[in-house]
Amino acid sequence: MQNISTRCVIAGGGPAGIMLGYLLARSGIDVVVLEKWPDFFRDFRGDTIHPSTMQVLYELGLLDDFLKLPHNEMTRMTLHIAGKAVTIADLSHLKTRCPYIAFIPQWDFLNFLSAKAKEFPHFHLMIETEATDIIEERGRVVGVRAKHKNEEFEIRAELVVGADGRRSTIREKGKFEVEALGVPIDVLWFRIGRGGEDDKQSLGYLEKGRALVMLDRRDYWQCAFIIEKGSFDALKAQGLDAFRKSVASLAHIDQRATAEVDSWEKVKLLSVSVDHVREWAKDGVLLIGDSAHAMSPLGGVGINYAIHDAVAAGHILVPAFKKDDISLQVLKRVQARREKPTRRMQRIQVLAQDHVLSPLLQGKGELKIPWILKLFVYIPLLRRIPARVIGIGFGPEHVNPTLL
């Protein structure tokens, strides 16, 4: 590998990185996106594309092709609490192009978006290539050191963007200060077989001491079993058979559907974190997506906030590149535009974790439907509020025609 140069190098081929790369390349700005894996196939990625993101795809002229991909649609979000179904959100009333959540494996979404980006000659996706360090000169970041398999090289750029997730190398090497918000939960990630009778519209199943989310991947269910942080070893001590029985009873499915979970190696522990970088930018480097603000899996909103970070960054960076003005003052405008929406959503997630999920998982007292959820049962009109918060979110971005 030879040293190369570009106008912008983006570390991380997730939703934020690919979308920003697409927007820059579409505007004629040379960009290199680094993806450290040989493909996008990662079981640990979320599957939900929310109405606000599909609105962005519509504004970019990509929605019709996106909807041709195999996917499922959810218009009503229902929780099963102690055996009772409670609909908490009705997205059908949202005034947007697609008033529903589309369930699609994230690798299909990223393959789709990167294929669209490759139609532009200024987009360069380097797979099996990761940023290992940043290059600084006279107090400014001027590129990254990268590694492709066993070969090391440098990429010089006017701007380095860290979109490489909650364990971001760019964030670490740039010595960005991180504020951890604290999370009382972890997630066990595994798959089970399809029975054909399962409810596709369920947001999750909650019982005393247990919680389960099932994502429909057509051929199988991708499951997220929520546990108290640090309790995995105690759960394993109870035995794999007990775990399978617990999953089957919680989801009201035949235990034979859990037969695929035949060893603990097929149950992956995902350590949940919620944090926020205090300053998203330094001279020559910018963080977006999970690198700037790791979101809780609650509500499945992380992908969508990453996409909207990228759109906001595109609005600011495209004219800045064209004026040759990638100053720190310009980069700080991205945080100024996106910090409040992400912090508001994180506060809601933390409140839900601390006051609903944590007491539930600790098994304190009798499990009852919270009074606020009962309101959604008796006053269906109220379901529009969580539908708006989850489906659209705070500060949704719209594509400025100048980007087109």
Helices and strands as residue ranges (DSSP letters): E 4-11, H 15-26, E 31-35, E 48-49, H 51-59, H 63-66, E 72-74, E 76-81, E 84-90, G 91-93, E 101-103, H 106-117, E 123-127, E 129-137, E 140-148, E 151-162, H 169-173, E 178-180, E 185-193, E 202-207, E 210-216, E 220-228, H 232-237, H 240-251, G 255-258, G 264-266, E 268-271, E 275-277, E 281-282, E 285-287, G 289-291, G 298-300, H 302-322, H 328-352, I 353-357, H 358-362, H 371-378, G 380-383, H 384-391, G 401-403
